[in-house]
């Protein structure tokens, strides 16, 4: 089973109110009126549906069918009609894509894995936006569990698009956002969340192994540095 399909039911969904990072990003982007956008690794549409309200059209691409179902459901709920979706991983998308977009967008997605992916992403549009982890995310709940299982948060990549841009002397605009948030989960949800993260890291664990970490409701403090790259 696609692990992102498993995560979809508890993943963040579109919120009509922009968060601070979204506000700052859209302020830097300027007008998208009349523009075509492709959102790579769009997930449940957290960014996609905001992009759609500012642009002429948006294509959301994701390997998780369950995430795309949520996106389409929220688009319908909010009467957003200029979004199409494709259930494909990034490699299969770009190998068959002949469309040149005005903007290629990617936020917090593991879709770009190597130099071929970086080049393909940069060739999708005249303007590119990339949001990713600037350092390893810290979690008051998950970090002790990761340490116990001899692993760590895998969303941060030492080598990513920014490293490729630097190596190729490709200029870009750059900003770092600091984010701290608190997430409350009941015991069952917290266990499922921990098991999912461990599965993403290739660690097979069971509920019993996590009982000692989770006694009751969990209040997780998450600290993260998120980087914004804009490439023209």
Residue, then its C-alpha position, 0 to 999 in steps of 0.5 A: x500500500x502507498x504509505x501516503x494513501x495511509x496517511x491521507x485520512x489524518x493529513x492536513x487539508x485545505x484551509x481557506x485562511x492562509x498561514x503565515x508561510x503561505x502569506x509570505x510566499x504569495x506576497x513574493x510571487x505576485x500576481x498569478x492572474x492568467x497563469x497556468x500552474x503545476x503543483x508537484x506532490x500536491x497531496x491533499x491540496x493544502x497549497x493547490x486550492x489557494x493557487x487555483x484561486x489566484x491562477x487561471x488553471x492548476x494541475x495537481x500531480x501526486x502518487x497518492x490517489x487517497x490524497x487526490x480524492x481529498x483535494x477533489x472533495x475540498x475543491x468541490x466543497x469550496x466551488x473551485x473548478x479550475x483544478x485538474x489532478x493526475x495520479x502519477x509519481x513525478x518521474x512518470x509525469x515528466x516523462x510523458x509531459x509536453x506542457x510548458x507551464x507558467x509556474x511549477x510549484x513544489x512544497x514539502x514533497x519528496x518527489x525530487x530525488x536526483x539530478x534528473x528530477x531536478x532538471x525535469x522540475x526546472x524545465x516544467x515552467x518559466x518560474x519555479x517555487x520550491x519549499x522544503x526543510x532547511x534542517x531536520x524537523x524537531x518533534x518532542x514526541x517523535x524524536x525520542x521514538x526515533x532515537x529508540x529505533x536508531x533512526x531520525x526524521x527523513x524528510x530533510x535531505x542533505x542534498x536537494x534542489x538547492x545544492x543542485x542550483x548552487x553546483x550549476x550556478x543557477x541564481x534563485x531568491x531565498x528565504x527561511x521561515x521558522x515554524x513552531x506548532x503544537x499538535x494534540x493527538x489521542x493515544x490511538x492517533x499518536x501511535x498510528x502517527x509514530x508507526x507511519x513515520x517509522x514505516x517511512x524510515x523502513x522500521x517495522x514496529x508494532x503498537x506494543x513497542x510504542x506503549x511505553x512512549x504514549x501513556x495518554x493524549x499527546x501534545x507534540x511540539x514541532x519546530x521546523x525551519x522551512x526554506x523557500x526558493x524562487x527560480x526565474 
